[in-house]
Amino acid sequence: MKAFQDHYPENVSHCYGCGSNNHHGHQIKTFWEGDETVTRFKPDPFHTSVPGYAYGGLIASLIDCHSTGTAAAAMYRSEGRDMDTLPAFRFVTGSLHVDFLKPTPLETTLEIRGQVKEIKGRKVVVETTVMADGVVTARGSVVAVQMPESFGQA
């Protein structure tokens, strides 16, 4: 099964969080699990804030990119379309809110789960949870806005 991000066209595959063409980025991979989406990500030692714990910016970027990928997949699902059909649905962040609930440890694979709360026109609202070893460490809400087709064109 292909991840959502594997369907992104070349012109929008450079994102630091989810772009397959950004070899310095996170290159997250997101999938459906029932009505939720899931990404698993193992932080590297350089993602540290204080010894043993992940930098908050990493957590925010994981929530951000997981949520915009979820928005795209949700829009396809709502129209009963496969993610490799045209026109392509791609989203950017209109709003990002993150609540850091506990320090997120570095030495474990994080599980990022998203739920679609609303689809309205070109906007999708996604609530995302970050867990480390089953413990919720952060929650976020993203308002994702559909990109115009000309966005990302050189």
ZIPENOR-V447195 format. One record per backbone hydrogen bond with DSSP energy under -1.0 kcal/mol. CO is the residue of the C=O (numbers start at 1). NH is the residue of the N-H. Records with the same first field share a line. If there is no record, write none. Layout:
BEGIN
CO = NH, NH
END
This chain:
BEGIN
3 = 6
4 = 7
5 = 8
9 = 12
10 = 13
13 = 21
15 = 19
16 = 26
17 = 28
19 = 22
22 = 25
30 = 4
31 = 38
33 = 36
36 = 33
37 = 114
38 = 31
39 = 112
41 = 110
44 = 47
47 = 55
50 = 53
52 = 106
53 = 49
55 = 59
56 = 60
57 = 61
58 = 62
59 = 63
60 = 64
61 = 65
62 = 66
63 = 67
64 = 68
65 = 69
66 = 70
67 = 71
68 = 72
69 = 73
70 = 74
71 = 75
72 = 76
73 = 77
74 = 78
75 = 79
76 = 81
77 = 80
82 = 85
90 = 147
92 = 145
95 = 143
97 = 141
99 = 139
104 = 54
110 = 41
111 = 131
112 = 39
113 = 129
114 = 37
115 = 127
118 = 125
120 = 123
122 = 146
123 = 120
124 = 144
125 = 117, 118
126 = 142
127 = 115
128 = 140
129 = 113
130 = 137, 138
131 = 111
132 = 135
135 = 132
137 = 101, 102
138 = 130
139 = 99
140 = 128
141 = 97
142 = 126
143 = 94, 95
144 = 124
145 = 92
148 = 151
150 = 153
END
